[in-house]
Amino acid sequence: MIAYSVRDRVAEILFDHAPVNAITDAFLDALFEALERARRDPEVRAVILASAIPGRFCGGIDLASFLDRSPAERHALVGRLYVELGERQAALGKPSIAAIAGAARGGGMSIAITCDMIVAADDATFGYPELDIGLLPAIHYTHLPRLVGRYHAFDLLFTGRVFDVPEAVRMGLVSRHAPAPQLLDEARRLAAVFAGKSPALMRLGRDAFLRAADNGYRQGAAGAVDLVSVVSGTEDCREGLSAFVGKRPPSWRS
């Protein structure tokens, strides 16, 4: 599910969970293990998260299995994605870069925003489709309005529309972009810049930056988990997930 390698003092964590890198407990286990390896390795100075599957960064939570979970199990999975992943990234002690090629949706966006920078291929696309499938992109309510502005954020989060790299760059969501074949090379060049600096100063500076730039994100993560858990117990959530899995339009009941 996750391929881990180190080259030139940079850890590369590649998602390899066909067909869309869907998020499951096993996927998160492997991702957390890879991040912990990078954290513990003094030779690693920067981390890249990317996909080994062409055309997909991450499609979000595995909705078929999410539908079959109990409310407590849903709460636990979303908690791992929203809270534990954020805490692990905060404790990493070295910069992380999300290198996005192809589609990043839902929980894939949640993974990307835990990184310090997002670099995208020119053909990458982004979206928050949760409302259309009976869920809410709750974690993004905390950070996205501050990042792109209240009205842009409302547009993206409540229409669920797909948007491209030029728009993401204009809004400040994506730091850099490159042609798809050169994406990983661009991320590696950026990581090499970070790797060439003092690891002690990078760690201290990054910790201070995260505290200053948090803006309530980590505090809001727990509330976002609770909100998704409440939503997941509604009839419309079950209908939306069932419709998505069954490849049919939802029939909202409330």
N, C-alpha and C positions, 0 to 999 in steps of 0.2 A: 504493500500500500504506500509505503514511503521509502524512497531511496536516499541514502545519506552518504555524502562524500566530502572530503576536504582537499582543496587545492589552493596553493598560494595563500595560506592562512585564512581562507574563506570556506565556511561550511555551506554546502549546497544541499537543500532539502527539497527533493522533487516528489510531488504527488503522483502516484501511479496506481490509482484505484478506478479502473475502467468501469463504465464508459465515461462518467462525468466527474470523477473524484467526489462522489457523494459522501457526506459526512455521517459517519457512524461512530459508535464507541470504539471499535477497533481502529478506525482511521485516526481518531483523536489520541488513542493510546500511542500509536506509532508516531504521530506528530509531536506529542509531549516528550516522548523518549528521545527523539531527534533534537529537540530544543534543549533538553537537559544535557545531552552529549556535547552540544556546542557550548553550553554555559560552562561546563566543567573543564573543557579542553583549553589550557592556557595558550595553545598555539593558534586557536581560532580567534580572529580579530573582528570578523563580520559574518553575517548570515544572509543567505538568499533563499527565499521561498518561491518555488516555481512549479510548473507542471510538466510531466513527461508525456502527457497525452495531448496530441495536436488538437487545437481548437477549443480546449477547455482548460481554464484555470481551476475552477471549482463550482459545481452546480448547486451547492448548498446541502442542507440536511436531506438524508435519504427519507423521502416522504412516505414511501410504502411502509417502511418499518416504523416510522414515527406514528403513523395512523394506528398501528397495532399496540403501541405502548400504553401503559397505565398512566394516569396523570402524574404520579410520582416519578415514573421513569422519564416522562417528557421533561419534567422540571429538572431532573438530574442531567439529561443530555444538554439542554439549553444552558444550564449553569456551567457545564464544562466548556461549552463554546464561548459564552459571553464572559464569564468570570475567570475561570481557571486559565484559559488561554491568555487573557489579558494580563493576569498576574505572572504567568510564566514569561511572557514577553517583557514585562516590566523588570523582572529579575534577571533577564538575560545578561545584562552587563556589557553588551556590545551591540552595535547597530544592526538592524534587520531590514531587508529590502524585499518587498513583494514584486516579483517580475511576472506580470500578467499578460498572457497571450490568449486569444480567444475569449470565451464567455466567462464572466464572473457574475454570479447571481446569488442573492440571498445570503446564506451562510458563507459563501465564498467571499462576499464583500466584508462580512464580519471578520474573517481571517485576515484579509488584506489590511484592514484599518488598524490591526494590532501591530503592524510593522511600522518602522520609522519613516519609510519612504515607499512610494508606489511608482514603479517604472512599468510602462505598458508598451506592448507591440502596437503598431499603427492599426492593426485589424482587431484589436481588443474591443469588447463591448461590455457594458455594465448595466445592472438593473436591480431593483428591489421589488420582486414580484409577489411578495408575501400576501398582500391584501387580496390578490386575485385567486389565491389558493387557500384562503381561510385563516391566514396567520397575520402577524404584524411584525414589521422590521424594527422592533422596539429598541434595540441597542443603538440604532442609528438616530433615534430621536434626540439623544444626548449630544452627539458630536457633530452631526452633519449640518444643522443650522449654523453652528459657530464656524464651520469650515467654509461653507458655500453661501451662507446667508439664509435667512428664514424662508423666503419665498421660493428660491431655487430648491431648497430642501423639501419643502412641502410638495412642490411639483414632482420631484423624483420619487418621494416616498409614498405619495398617495395616488399618483397615476400608475405607478409600476412600469413606466415606459422604459425601453432600452435606450441607452445613450452611448455615444462613441467617444473616442479618445480626444478629438479636438474640443468637444464640450467639457470633458473631464479636466483637460488641461486649463481651459479658460476659467473654470470654477475653482481650481486649486486642489482638486482631488488627486490628480496625477502629477508627479514631479518632473518626469522625463519620459520621452517616447522614442522608439526606434523601429525600423522595419522588422517584421516578425523574425526573419532569419538571424538578425543581429541582436535580438532582445537580450538573450543571456549574456552575450559579450558586453553589451552596454551595462547590464547589472554587475558583471564582473569588474568592469573598469571602475565603476562607482565604488564597489566594495573594496577594491585595491587601494583607492584613495583613503578610505577609512582605516584599512589594515596597516597603512604606512604611518599612522599617527601613534602617539603614546597610548597604550591600552589603558593605563591607569587614568590618564586625563580624559580619554574617551568615556570610560565608565563613569567617572565623577560628573563629567559634563552632561552625559546622557541622562543620568539619574536626576540631576538638577533640572534639565530641560523637561523631562516627563512630569516632574512635580509642578513646574510652572505652567505647562501646557495642558494639564489634565482636564481642567475646567469641569470637574465633576463627573468625568467619564467613568472612572472606576467606581465611584460611589453610586452612579446611576445604573451600573451594570446589574447589580442585585435586583433593583426595582424592575429592570427590563426583563429579567428572568421570571419574576413573579407575574408581570403583565402577560407574557407569552403563555405562562402556565394557566392563567385565568382564561385567556382566549382559547387555548387548546381544549378546554372543557365545554365549549359552546357547540350548539348544533351546527352553526354555520361553519365552524372550523372542520368538523367531521365531514360536512357536505363538500366543502372546498377541497379537502385532501382526497376524498373519495372520487370527486370529479376529475381531479388532476391525475390520479393513478389510473382511473378508468378512461382517460382521454375523452372527456365529454364536458360540455359547459356546466358550470355549477347552477343549481337552483336555490338561491338564498331564501331562507325561511323566516328570518326575523325582520 
